[in-house]
Amino acid sequence: MKLKGIFPPMITPFKENGEVDYEAFVYNIKKWSQTELEGLLVLGSNSETAFLREEEKLKLIELTAKHAPGKVIMCGTGMETAEETIELTNKAADLGADCALVLTPCFYDAAMKTPALAEYYTTVADHVKIPILVYNVPKFTHVNVAADLIAQLAKHPNIIGMKDSSGDMPQFATFKRVTKGEDFDVFVGTASALYPALTLGAAGGILALANCCPNECVEVYKKYRDKDYEGALETYQRIFPVNTAVTGTYGISGLKWASTLCGYRGGYVRKPLMEQSEKAKEEIKKILQEAEVLEM
């Protein structure tokens, strides 16, 4: 399975009472499905996956597969043990997921060195029904995968790629170098690094920004692919401040508000996350307008 292009780690809209708003979730899927996004990631970091019960996760997977025909369905299934990850991944496969994005185990972060992670990912890959990708997001996990691990895992026939959300471009370049010649796709996990990653051979991006600005993210990817490097750089620079705002400054609730402003149904965040203040909402709106994503 070869992957490419842009994927959003889909936001999970919640109602004010904290329940998952499945109707809003389906609305967003249908709207994203009308874009040129290559696929959709259900249960990513920006999906508030850590706050979801298993029955909620399974329903979200089922709805994504049902309402996004023609899109690649990627599913975040990483748990703290290989056994739990295998179980959830195979349930996701049965519900229609095409591949799984597997987070590094992280509770015992100091112990998560290359030998432990190699055994974990190999065990998972050997026992699941769909291909998997390694998910490296040290911002949340405090675990940063090593190049020697990726070089080893890239040789496994059922480990087809990785999402690197570190934002470290020298490290990204190293991942590309050590997997050269392997059937292994390296995706960048933040829109702030999209253009540099494409110059280094990224297969595409799995980007929080693609929730609210899917067309602009796709535009950067397609223009670069078509060798319109100047055009790709121009779009990338224009939307860069939006990504800084929604993934750094304002967090998930900021991303949800930006998505709402852009015509999606962001809904509420699930506690203990907090909603944005009215002042912050106005600031986000202004950033979107200055990036020409919204009209003034």
N, C-alpha and C positions, 0 to 999 in steps of 0.2 A: 504494500500500500504506500503510494507516494503522496505526500501532502505538500501543499503550497498555499500562498495567499494569506488573506486576513480573516481572523476569527475574533469575535468578541467573547470575553468571559462574562456571560450574560448576568446582568443584575437580577436579583430575586425580589420582586415587589412584595411588600408586606402591607397588610391593612393596619389601621391605627391601633387595633387591639392585639397586634402581633401575629395574626394568622397569615399564612401565605395567601397572596392574592393570585390565584391560579388564572382567573379571567384576564387580569392585566398581563400576566406572564405570557399567555397565549397571544394576546394582542401584540406584544412586542415581537414575539417569534414571527408572526405573520408579516409584520412590518420589515423586520430584518431580512426575511426571506425574499423580499422584493428588491433587495440590493444585490450588488455583485460580491458580497461576502462569500468566501469559499465554504465556510461552515460555521458552526456554532459550538461554543464550549459551555456545557451545562455543568454546574458545580465547580466553578473556579474560585479563586480567592475573593474576587469582587462579587461573587454570588452569595456571600455570607454563609458559605458551606459549613463552616465550623459551628454555626448556630442551628443547623437543620437536623431534624430527626430522620432516621432512615426511611420511614414511610413517605416523608416529604421529598426526600432525595429521589426515591424511586418514581414518584408521581411526576416530578419535574423532568426526569429522563424520558418517561413515557410520553409526556406532552410534547417535548422537543422533537422526538422522533416522529410523532404523529403529524405535527403541524409544520415541519420544515422539509418537505419532499425535495430531493435534489441537492440538499446541503449535506456536507460531512458532519456527522454528529460525534463530537468529542466529549468525553465525560470525565470529570475529576473524581477519581476513586481511591486516592491514596489514604491509607489508614496507618495506624502505628505498628501493626503487625502484618506480616505477609499473608497470614491466614484470613484476616479481616479484609484485606485488600483484594485478595483472590475472590472471596465471596461476593463483595460488592461489585467488582468488575464483571463477574459472570452474570450477576443479576442485571447489570446495565446492558450487557451484550444481548441478553434475552429480551430486553425491552427496546432494542433497536440501535444501541450505540455502536458506532463504527470503530472507535478506538478509545483508549483511556489515557488520561494524563495523570501520572502517579507522583504525588508529592513525596519528597523525602521524609521518612520518619524523623521526628525532631524532639520528642519529649526528653530523651536522654541524648541531647545534642552533642555533648563532648565525646560520646562513644560512637557517633556516626561517621566513622572513617571509611576509607575505601573498601576494606575487606567486609565490613558489616553491610554496607550499602550494596556491594556487588552481590553478596549472597541474597539479600532482600530482593533486589530487582530481578535477579536470575530466577529465583524461586517463583516470583509472581509471573514473570514472562513464560515460564515453563508450564503454568497451570491455568492460564486464562484463555478465553475463546477468541479474544480480539487483540490486535497489536497494542502495544503501550508506548508511551513517551515518558521520559524522565522530566520532572518538574523541579527546577532549581530556583527557589525564591528565598534567599537568605534574609531578606528584610523581615519575613515572618517566622521563618524556621530557625534562623541562626545556624543553619547548616549550608555550607557552600561546597558543592560537589567538585571533586578534583578532576583534572584532565585525564589522569591515568584511569580513573573510573569510567569516564565516558568513552575512552578509547577501547576499553574492555567490553563495555555494554553494547557498543555500536556493532560488534561482531555477532550479537545474538539475533537470530532471524525474526524474533517476535518483538524486538525493541527497535522501533523505527525512527526514533527522533527524540528531541528534547525541546523544552521551553526554558530559556535562560532569562530570568527576570532580574538578574543581578545588576544590569546596566553597565557592567564592566566590559568595555570593548576589547582591551587586550586579552581578557579571558575568553571572550566570544571568539576572537580570532584563533585562539589556541584550540577551542573546541572544534572549530572548522578544520584546523590543520590536522588534529589527531584522528579525525573521522574521514579524512580524504580517502576516497576509494571505496568507502562503505556505503551501503544503502541506508543512509541515516540523515534525516532532515533536522536542521537546527533552526528553531524559531526564536525570535527576540520577543521578550515579554513586557516591554514598555515602549510606548510610542515615542518617548523622548530619545530613544536609541534606534528608531526604525531606519532612518536614512543611513546612518553609519553601518548598521547591521547589514543592510542590503548591499552596501559596497563590499562587505566582507563575505558575501555569498549566502546570506540568510534565505531560508525557504519562504519566509513571510513573517507575519507577526500575530501574536495572540495578545490583543491589546485592550485594556480597559477603555481607552478612548473610543474604540470602535462601537461601544454601546451607544454613545450620543453622536458620534461623527463617523459613521461607517463609510460613507461615500468619500470623505476626505482621506481616510486611512487607505482605502482601496486605491484612490487616485495616486497617492505616493507610490504604492507598490506597482501599479500598472505603468505609470510613467517611467519609473526606473527600469522595469522589465522591458519596456519599449525603447530604451536608451534615450529617453527625454530626461536626462539627468538634471538639467537646469530647472525644468518644470517640476520634477519630483522634489528637488531641494526647496523650491519656492513654496510649494504646498506644505511640506514638512515644517518649514520655518514659521509659516502662518499659523499652523495649529499647535505648535510646540507649547505656547503659553496655556492653552486649554488643558493639555495633558498634565502640565505641572500643577495646575489648579485642581483638577478632579482626581488625580492619583496621589498627590502629595499634600498640598495645602489644606484641602477640604475633605479628603477621604471619600469613603463610600457614599455617605449621605450627600456629599457634594456631587459625586458622579451621578447619583440618582436624580438630583435636582436638575443638573445639566441635561440629562436624558429627558426629563419631563419638559423642559424648555424646548427641546428639539423634537417634540411630538411623540415621545414614547411615554409609557406609564411607569414612572420611577417608583412610586409608592413610598412607604416609610421604611426605615431601617428597623432591624430587630434589636431590642435592648440586650446588652448595655450600650450599644452604639447610640449616638445622639443625633438629633436632627439639626439642620443648619439654622442659624439665626436669620432674621429678615435682612439684616445688614449683609451677612455673608451671601444670601441668595441674590441680592442686588449686585454684589461684587462678581459673582459667577456669571450672571447675565451680561454684565459689562464686558467681561473677558470673552464670552462667546460672540458678542457683537463686534468687538475689536478684531476678532479672528475671522470675521465675515461668515460665521456659522449661523448667526441670527441677524435679522435686520435691525438697524438702529431705531 
